Amino acid sequence: MAIFIVLIAGYWKVFEKAGEPGWAAIVPIYNLYVMLKIAGKPAWWLLLMLIPFVNLVIAIMVNLEIAKRFGKSDGFGIGLTFLSFVFYPMLGFGDAVYQGGNGLSNPDILDSDL
């Protein structure tokens, strides 16, 4: 039960850092929608998250993008997927800042400028 509470607290803080309501972390299905929004993925991906085995691939892709948007590495994104109870609290309570868009420290730089 304690692990579950720590995980929810981590999600809550990550959502707030990304400018989304923290309470969305405790609402089933809606929390997946908010995660997709934070990752910059289309809302219809929510349907893909309901398909067994496909949802694992989608979860990895979403968590990799969330890590990128917080300035973290792909390894951190894999950690968000497979060790969520450790990595989401680290992301939420750590010093990571949501950078939005393309995950660069300067959001004014577009992918086309790279």
C-alpha positions, 0 to 999 in steps of 0.5 A: 500500500505504501508503494502505491501511495508513493507512486500516486504522489509521484504522478501527482507532482509530475502532473503539477510540474507539467501544468496539469491538475495533480488530482488527475493522477487518481482518476482511472483512464483520465490519468492516461489521457493526461500522460499522453497530453504531457508527452505530446501524443494524440488522444487517440493513443488512449485506445491503443493503451487498452489493447494488450501487448500494444499497451506495453509498446505505447507505455514505453514510447510515452514514458520515453517522451515524458523523460525527454520533456523533463530533460532526462535520458532514454534510460530514465524513460525506461525506468519510468516504464518498468520501475515507476514506483521509483522513477516517477517520485524521483521525477516529481520530487526532484529538480527536473523541470518540464520543458514542454515541446521538444524536451530542450532546455530552450523551448524557443528552439524548434526541431527544424533549427537543430 
